[in-house]
């Protein structure tokens, strides 16, 4: 709970969402004045970033006035009363364009709102705009023919990540207080890492993804998913926790019989946590500057926790885990593609170790069932590991934010890491571990490289124990220093 004293010290540029709501309730600032202030920042900083590609100023101002009027009547609209937030462009909201960056869907305006956004709004948050994405959310950069390119506020020549790249860039620049993204291959985690913000990939199916595009705009109810999740992004872990509590739980058909009882965090003090970690691995070596940051963080954590050990969980075979993930990812992504896009991917050049991704797009269902069974076996290995450990730390990906690279198809791109040419698709190696097993992951800033680029760390936890990773993330803030604003985005 945010105190009145923290409300008095509220930072309208980079403060937390919970602090913003408390400042409004304490009448330190009105929702209308905070909304005006936020849009002043959007007008000043967004043109160079191109992070928010659809602004909803008129609607947001109306909602802000309503929030102030509700407060005057003694009503509390929720934990985010009157707080300005953004959402990823691929999430349906009030019949706004919801294209996932695909020109064929440029006129799509779904009638049904995304469940996650509706629940956040029911908690008092006010949507001020939508943030940029790559085409079909299929890149670790955020550019498309409809909205153009988003830039990283730490260095405009670098990508903010993808597919929730516009979201992360907006948060880092102080354009809104929190947001909702989605993640199937690191799409919340990589942008959080690249831009120095916080993100939470929830346990699979914990937060409904109805209203997410793809699948095609207008899809209403989906069966349980295998990989994709919708989750919050913010500058502070406690905001993420409150978002998860708001957005989690069954929806529609499932809600007939099921209710949610999230397990509370395993520990409440940093000194009680049992922690495992890796900063690097032979299957995907990380850049030297990033590794130094993570090793420094682990050196600080080790003496402060109950137990600290390095190395992957016993019994976790990298290739078994990764190939199952690659196959399932290929199947899931191709199912939502227009026929011409799926055919183009099917006939793409060989992807080497990533061939299961391509094979899945035309394989028989029995192979999908086998990959899914392997996925559950991988989850069982992690569940066994988490009997002895509470969280596991690892890199988000192999490098900090890299310069824009838009030439050719992603499958043919290369990336430089410590002067060595690497396959672009290696970016997915570290994110895959939690995704294939459906585990929760909280990403927070771990520090910055010597050149000043942010470095994040993945905090992985047991299936459905999202509150454990979120609690550890919040307790770790004093150790890491938490969110740091990029230079050049000072108060108006």
Secondary structure, 3 states (H helix, E strand, C coil): CCCHHHHHCCCCCCCCHHHHHHHHHCCCCCHHHHHHHHHHHHHHHHHHHCCEEEECHHHHHHHHHHHHHHHHCCCCCCCCCCCEEEEECCECCCCCCCCCCCHHHCCCCCCCCCHHHHHHHHCCCEEEEEECCCHHHCCCCCEECCCEECCECCECCECCCCCCHHHHHHHHCCCCCEEEEEECCCCCHHHHHHHCCEEEECCCCCECCCCECCCCCCCCCCCCCCCCEEEEEECCHHHHHHHHHHHEECCCCHHHCCCCCCCCCCCCCHHHCEEEECCCCCCCCCCHHHHHHHHHHHHHHHCCCCEEEECCCCCCCHHHHHHHHHHHHHHHHHHCCCHHHHHHHHCCCCCHHHHHHHHCCCCCHHHHHHHHHHHHHHHHHHHHHCCCCCEEEEECCCCCCCECCCCCCHHHCEEEECCEEEEHHHHHHHHHHHHHHCCCEEEEEEEECCCCCEEEEEEEECCCCHHHHHHHHHHHHHHHCCCCCCCCCCCC
